[in-house]
Amino acid sequence: MKIDHEVAFETFRTKLNQSSLIRRSEWKKVAGLPFVYLWLEDHVDQRMLEDALKLCAAKAMRGKRLTLEMSYVRKNQAFYVYRIRFLVPQRKMFCCGNLCDDCIRFTS
């Protein structure tokens, strides 16, 4: 049985490979962190790429309590490198007094 962020990563990779803006993508893990190398079509700039990455991530996270952490790493002449992570929420252990929606006082 796969957990939410594993399913989200698979969906994200699938959506990314289906994007018309990206010619090729390659995933590498360095020190346990996932990095994606992206070769773009000729007409695509960095802003368009980041919009496409966020859209693919939003589709992958739909129905799950995950957040996206996306960091631009570098650009080579041929490709862009991003660090992509889906973070799971941490459960609060005490009431901080700020009337948060997920306050521990409201759980049973």
CORGI-V521332 format. One record per backbone hydrogen bond with DSSP energy under -0.5 kcal/mol. CO is the residue of the C=O (numbers start at 1). NH is the residue of the N-H. E is the energy in kcal/mol with one decimal. If there is no record, write none. Layout:
co->(CO;CO)
nh->(NH;NH)
e->(E;E)
This chain:
co->(3;3;4;5;6;7;8;9;10;11;12;13;14;15;16;19;21;21;24;26;28;28;30;33;34;35;36;36;37;38;38;39;39;41;45;46;47;48;49;50;51;52;53;54;55;56;57;58;61;64;65;67;68;69;71;74;79;80;81;81;82;82;83;85;85;87;94;100;103;104)
nh->(6;7;8;9;10;11;12;13;14;15;16;17;18;19;19;22;23;41;39;37;30;35;33;30;84;28;38;82;26;40;80;23;24;44;49;50;51;52;53;54;55;56;57;58;59;60;61;62;64;66;89;87;70;85;83;81;76;38;73;74;36;84;71;69;87;67;96;103;106;107)
e->(-0.8;-2.1;-2.6;-2.0;-2.0;-2.5;-2.8;-2.6;-2.1;-2.7;-2.5;-2.3;-1.2;-0.7;-0.9;-0.5;-0.6;-2.4;-2.9;-3.2;-0.5;-3.2;-1.9;-2.4;-1.3;-2.7;-0.5;-2.2;-2.1;-0.5;-2.3;-2.2;-1.7;-1.4;-2.0;-2.7;-2.1;-2.1;-2.6;-2.3;-2.2;-2.5;-2.3;-2.4;-2.0;-1.8;-2.2;-0.8;-2.4;-1.4;-0.9;-3.0;-0.5;-2.2;-2.8;-2.6;-3.4;-2.9;-2.7;-1.2;-2.9;-0.6;-2.4;-2.9;-0.6;-1.8;-0.5;-1.2;-1.5;-1.0)
